[in-house]
Amino acid sequence: MANVGVIPSAYESRLSPVFGETHLGHPRQGKLGENDAVGWEVFSEELNHASVVDGVRLAKAKISRFPHKNMKHLAEAIGESKMPSKFIVSDGVFSMDGDIAPIPAMADLAREHNAMLMIDDAHGVGMLGANGRGSLEHHGVASTDVDLQMGTFTKAFGGVGGYVSGDQEVIDFLRISARTYIFSAPLPPAIAAGVTEAIDIAEREPWRREKALENAFYFRREVESRGYETLGSEAHIVPTLIGDELKAAEVTCLLRLRGIVAPHARYPAVALGQARIRFVMTCQHEREQIDFLLGCLAEMRETLNL
């Protein structure tokens, strides 16, 4: 809901009579009206989360999707754009592949072309970076180089709710314009307190994310040695490619019978023929548990002819 509400409203922020110009120095283009997104072109990563895709569609701007992590294609497309306002949006960690976006290159392009840049870091915050602050910290990108950073409390922090951060004037505008924020109930106090404590724990106990990433590295290396593809995974999300949708469902069922909960991702969540089991490693997983999982996957590779 954060992405669905923020993305259309971000376009409106440059048109709002509240601000003469945004923090990027773009002049106000006129009054709000039924054609709010006229003059906008959004450059959206092809593997962006479904909520980003929905937010982009609701904005009704011109949409240009660029191939996964292909900065050459993005540079050419944004350089050729005739639209006065440009918006680049990408996941930080891609939820189905587990790889990390080239944020430094996107920040450079945004700066060069005076474009807004938004990063959905739902899977990065709490896991990546020296202090667990996400994909930007992982890459050494300053928060001032990204206009909007979205995150969630439902992943690393085990709570509920989403958030977006950015310059004060833009956030103030989103508070009065993002429909999914205005017309949704606030977080219950108990959830807010729990999330606050979870953030404190993440800062206080960095071993948790270090062990989760260590577990992911071990599992990725070992499952690849057993013949599975992990689709370029770099983080705690480790997909194992199955391919066939029915076989992926069968793997999930067989793993469940062995006490392992591992839902599969299939079309239309991923491309047809790219069904996979999406494993997420945590600090609670012990080496013996991971080895048991690896043994099960090796057995299934043989019995199901994967």
C-alpha positions in Angstrom: 0.0 0.0 0.0 3.0 2.3 0.6 4.1 1.9 -3.1 0.5 2.1 -4.4 -0.1 5.4 -2.6 3.3 7.1 -2.8 4.1 6.7 -6.5 1.1 8.5 -8.0 1.3 11.2 -5.3 5.0 11.7 -5.9 4.2 12.9 -9.4 1.6 15.3 -8.1 4.1 16.9 -5.7 5.8 18.8 -8.5 2.4 20.1 -9.6 1.1 21.1 -6.2 0.4 24.8 -5.6 1.8 24.1 -2.1 5.4 24.1 -3.3 7.0 26.5 -5.8 9.6 23.8 -6.6 10.7 20.5 -5.2 14.0 19.9 -3.5 15.4 18.9 -6.8 14.8 22.4 -8.2 12.1 21.5 -10.7 9.7 24.4 -11.3 6.1 23.9 -10.6 4.3 23.0 -13.8 0.8 24.1 -13.1 -2.3 23.3 -11.0 -3.5 19.8 -10.0 -6.1 18.4 -12.3 -7.3 15.4 -14.1 -4.1 15.2 -16.2 -1.7 15.3 -13.3 0.8 12.9 -14.8 1.0 14.7 -18.1 4.7 15.4 -18.8 5.9 12.5 -16.7 7.8 9.4 -17.9 8.5 6.7 -15.4 11.4 4.3 -15.9 10.5 1.1 -14.1 12.7 -2.0 -13.6 11.2 -5.0 -15.3 11.4 -7.1 -12.1 9.9 -4.5 -9.7 7.5 -5.7 -7.1 3.9 -6.0 -8.0 3.0 -3.1 -5.7 5.4 -0.8 -7.6 3.9 -1.9 -10.9 0.4 -1.1 -9.6 1.6 2.3 -8.3 3.0 3.2 -11.7 -0.2 2.2 -13.5 -2.3 4.3 -11.2 -0.1 7.4 -11.9 -1.1 7.1 -15.6 2.3 8.4 -16.7 4.2 7.3 -19.8 5.8 4.0 -18.7 9.2 2.7 -20.0 10.3 -0.6 -18.5 14.0 -1.3 -18.7 15.6 -4.8 -18.7 16.7 -6.2 -15.4 19.8 -4.3 -14.1 20.5 -3.1 -17.6 22.0 0.4 -16.9 23.0 0.9 -20.6 19.4 0.5 -21.7 18.2 2.8 -18.9 20.8 5.5 -19.9 19.7 5.4 -23.5 16.0 5.5 -22.7 16.2 8.4 -20.3 18.6 10.2 -22.6 16.1 10.0 -25.5 13.1 10.9 -23.4 11.3 14.2 -24.4 9.3 14.4 -21.2 10.0 17.3 -18.9 9.8 15.2 -15.7 11.4 11.8 -15.2 11.0 9.2 -12.5 13.2 6.1 -11.9 11.9 3.4 -9.6 13.5 0.1 -8.7 13.5 -2.5 -6.0 16.7 -2.5 -3.8 16.7 -6.3 -3.4 14.6 -8.1 -5.9 12.1 -10.3 -4.1 12.0 -13.2 -6.5 15.6 -13.4 -7.5 17.4 -12.2 -4.4 19.9 -10.0 -6.3 20.7 -6.3 -5.6 20.0 -3.4 -7.8 22.9 -1.2 -9.2 21.7 1.8 -7.1 24.9 3.9 -7.6 24.4 3.8 -11.4 20.8 4.8 -11.1 21.6 7.6 -8.7 24.2 8.9 -11.2 21.6 8.8 -14.0 19.0 10.5 -11.9 21.4 13.3 -11.1 22.5 13.7 -14.7 19.0 13.9 -16.0 17.4 15.8 -13.1 15.1 12.8 -12.5 13.5 11.6 -9.3 14.7 8.3 -7.9 12.7 5.9 -5.7 14.0 2.7 -4.2 11.7 0.0 -2.8 14.0 -1.4 -0.1 11.5 -3.7 1.5 13.9 -6.6 1.5 17.1 -4.6 2.1 16.4 -2.6 5.2 17.4 -4.6 8.3 19.5 -7.0 6.3 22.1 -5.2 4.2 24.8 -2.7 5.0 27.3 -2.4 7.8 24.6 -1.1 10.1 21.6 -2.9 8.5 20.3 0.2 6.9 19.7 -1.4 3.5 20.7 -1.4 -0.1 21.8 2.2 -0.1 24.3 1.6 2.8 25.4 -1.7 1.1 26.4 0.3 -1.9 27.7 3.3 -0.1 25.0 5.6 -1.6 24.0 8.6 0.5 20.3 9.0 1.4 20.4 12.4 -0.2 21.1 10.7 -3.6 17.7 8.9 -3.5 14.6 11.0 -3.3 12.2 8.4 -1.9 13.1 5.2 0.0 10.3 2.8 0.8 10.5 0.1 3.3 8.4 -2.3 5.3 8.2 -3.6 8.9 6.9 -7.0 7.8 10.3 -8.5 6.7 13.4 -8.1 8.8 11.4 -6.5 11.7 8.6 -9.1 11.9 5.8 -6.5 12.3 3.2 -4.9 10.0 3.2 -1.7 8.0 5.2 0.2 5.5 6.9 3.6 5.4 8.5 6.0 3.0 11.4 8.4 3.7 12.5 11.5 1.9 12.9 15.3 2.2 10.6 16.9 4.7 8.6 18.9 2.1 7.9 15.9 -0.1 6.9 13.7 3.0 4.6 16.5 4.2 2.9 16.5 0.8 2.5 12.7 0.8 0.8 12.9 4.2 -2.0 14.9 2.6 -2.1 13.2 -0.9 -1.2 9.5 -0.7 -4.7 7.9 -0.7 -3.6 4.6 0.8 -2.1 6.5 3.8 -5.0 8.9 4.3 -7.7 6.3 4.0 -6.1 3.5 5.9 -6.1 2.9 9.7 -2.9 3.7 11.6 -0.7 1.0 13.1 -2.0 -0.2 16.5 0.2 1.1 19.3 1.3 -2.4 20.3 2.5 -3.0 16.7 4.4 0.3 16.7 6.0 -0.5 20.0 7.0 -3.9 18.8 8.5 -2.5 15.6 10.4 0.1 17.6 11.9 -2.7 19.8 12.7 -4.8 16.7 14.7 -1.9 15.2 16.6 -1.4 18.4 17.4 -5.2 18.5 18.6 -5.0 14.9 21.0 -2.1 15.8 22.1 -3.7 19.0 22.6 -7.3 17.7 24.2 -7.2 14.3 25.1 -10.9 14.6 21.5 -11.7 13.6 21.8 -10.3 10.0 25.4 -11.6 9.8 24.3 -15.1 10.5 21.4 -14.9 8.2 23.6 -13.8 5.3 26.2 -16.5 6.3 23.4 -19.1 6.2 22.3 -17.8 2.8 25.8 -17.9 1.4 26.3 -21.5 2.6 22.9 -22.7 1.3 23.4 -20.9 -2.1 26.9 -22.5 -2.6 25.7 -26.0 -1.6 22.4 -26.0 -3.5 24.3 -24.8 -6.7 26.7 -27.7 -6.2 23.8 -30.0 -6.4 22.7 -28.7 -9.8 20.2 -26.0 -9.0 20.2 -22.5 -10.4 19.9 -19.6 -7.9 19.3 -16.8 -10.4 22.1 -14.5 -9.3 21.0 -14.3 -5.7 23.2 -12.1 -3.5 21.3 -11.7 -0.3 19.2 -13.7 2.2 16.6 -14.6 -0.4 17.8 -17.7 -2.3 15.5 -19.0 -5.1 16.1 -22.4 -6.5 14.8 -22.7 -10.1 12.5 -25.6 -10.8 11.0 -24.3 -14.1 7.8 -26.3 -14.5 4.9 -25.0 -12.5 3.5 -28.4 -11.5 6.8 -29.7 -10.4 7.4 -26.6 -8.3 4.1 -27.2 -6.6 5.1 -30.9 -6.0 8.4 -29.9 -4.5 6.6 -27.6 -2.0 4.2 -30.5 -1.1 7.1 -33.0 -0.6 9.1 -30.6 1.5 6.1 -29.9 3.7 5.7 -33.6 4.3 9.3 -33.5 5.6 8.5 -30.6 7.9 9.9 -27.8 5.7 7.7 -24.9 4.8 8.9 -23.6 1.4 6.1 -22.0 -0.8 6.8 -21.9 -4.5 6.5 -18.9 -6.8 4.9 -19.6 -10.2 3.3 -17.7 -13.0 2.1 -15.0 -13.0 4.3 -14.0 -10.0 7.3 -15.0 -12.2 7.6 -15.6 -15.9 6.0 -18.7 -17.3 8.4 -21.6 -17.1 10.5 -19.9 -14.3 8.7 -21.4 -11.3 11.0 -21.6 -8.3 11.1 -22.3 -4.6 12.0 -19.1 -2.8 14.0 -19.8 0.4 14.7 -17.1 2.9 17.5 -17.8 5.4 17.3 -16.4 8.9 19.6 -16.3 11.9 17.5 -19.0 13.6 18.4 -21.7 11.0 21.1 -24.0 12.2 23.6 -25.7 9.9 22.0 -29.2 10.5 18.6 -27.9 9.4 20.1 -26.4 6.2 21.9 -29.7 5.5 18.7 -31.6 5.9 17.0 -29.3 3.4 19.9 -29.8 1.0 19.5 -33.5 1.3 15.8 -33.3 0.5 16.4 -31.1 -2.5 19.1 -33.5 -3.8 16.7 -36.4 -3.5 13.9 -34.6 -5.2 16.2 -33.6 -8.1 16.6 -37.3 -8.8 13.1 -38.5 -8.1 11.3 -35.7 -10.0 14.0 -35.4 -12.8 14.4 -31.7 -12.1 
